[in-house]
């Protein structure tokens, strides 16, 4: 389940950012990604993979810390 979410995240992240870059900064987009959208999505998908791996560790820890802090504040 997490692996499927990771794949969807990488694709969605890559496509969204690439579309934005291509529309907002067409000259820079062409210079940075001469292979076009496919190259951009592949490269940004690789970056998103690293972001997701960090999230898999940090998010659950953050949720646990917040829950424990809430319990402590409630006196439990």
C-alpha positions, 0 to 999 in steps of 0.5 A: 500500500505504501509502495503504491502511494509512493509511486503515485506521489512520484509521478504526480509530483514530477508531472505537477512541477514540470507542468508549472515550470514549463508554463511559468519559465519556458526558456529555463525549462527548455535549458534545464530539460532538453529532453522535454517533459519526459526527462523532467518528470524522470528527474523530478520523480527521482527527487520525489523518491528521496522526499517520500523516503524522508516522509516515511520516517519523519511523518509517523514520528511527528504524529506520535510526538504530537499525540504524546504531547497532547496526552501530556497536556491533558494530564494523561 
